[in-house]
Amino acid sequence: MNYLAKIYVTLKPTVNDPQGVTVKGGLHSLGFKSVNSVRVGKFLEVQVEAASKEAASAQVQEMCKKLLANPIVELSRFEIEETKR
């Protein structure tokens, strides 16, 4: 079966986000003064072939742990949905 994993990687709340600060400043300069804070992260879509949704989830968890997210400074979460090929 084929699955689509939608993976979200964000900095931990305690980690400084200079890119977020820069985006916030840009938004303010464009007139969006109501913006209080911005955190920048990554969004990935990964197609996975697996025997079950649980097997696909286990694969994606390992991908996040080993490559897609740095567990020291980042958090990851994902959603899995079955897809037609």
C-alpha positions in Angstrom: 0.0 0.0 0.0 1.1 3.6 -0.6 1.0 6.3 2.0 1.6 10.0 2.0 3.4 11.4 5.1 3.0 15.1 5.8 5.9 16.0 8.0 6.2 19.2 10.1 9.6 20.1 11.6 9.8 23.1 13.9 12.4 24.5 16.3 11.8 23.8 19.9 10.3 26.7 21.8 13.5 27.3 23.8 15.6 27.7 20.6 16.2 31.1 19.1 14.7 31.6 15.6 16.6 34.4 13.8 14.8 33.6 10.6 11.5 34.0 12.3 12.7 37.4 13.7 13.6 38.5 10.2 10.3 37.5 8.8 8.5 39.3 11.6 10.5 42.4 10.8 9.6 42.1 7.1 5.9 41.7 7.9 6.0 44.7 10.2 7.6 46.8 7.4 4.8 45.8 5.1 2.3 47.1 7.6 1.3 43.9 9.4 1.9 45.4 12.8 -0.4 43.0 14.6 2.1 40.1 14.1 3.6 39.3 17.6 5.9 36.5 16.7 7.0 34.2 13.8 8.6 30.7 14.0 9.9 29.2 10.8 10.0 25.5 10.1 9.9 22.9 7.4 7.1 21.0 5.7 7.9 17.8 3.8 5.7 15.3 1.9 7.1 11.8 1.6 5.5 8.9 -0.3 6.1 5.6 1.5 5.2 2.1 0.5 4.4 -0.1 3.4 2.3 -3.1 4.4 0.2 -1.1 6.8 -0.4 2.4 8.2 1.5 1.4 11.3 4.5 0.2 9.3 4.5 3.5 7.3 4.4 5.5 10.5 7.3 3.5 11.9 9.3 4.2 8.8 8.5 7.9 8.9 9.4 8.1 12.6 12.8 6.7 11.8 13.3 9.1 8.9 12.6 12.0 11.2 14.9 10.7 13.9 17.8 9.9 11.6 17.7 12.7 9.0 14.7 15.0 8.7 14.8 16.6 12.1 17.6 17.4 14.5 16.3 16.1 17.9 18.5 18.5 19.8 16.9 21.7 18.5 13.8 20.5 16.5 10.5 18.8 17.1 8.8 16.8 14.4 5.3 15.5 13.9 3.5 13.9 11.0 0.3 12.8 9.5 -0.1 9.6 7.4 -2.8 9.0 4.8 -3.3 6.2 2.3 -3.0 7.2 -1.3 -3.8 5.6 -4.6 -0.8 5.2 -6.9 
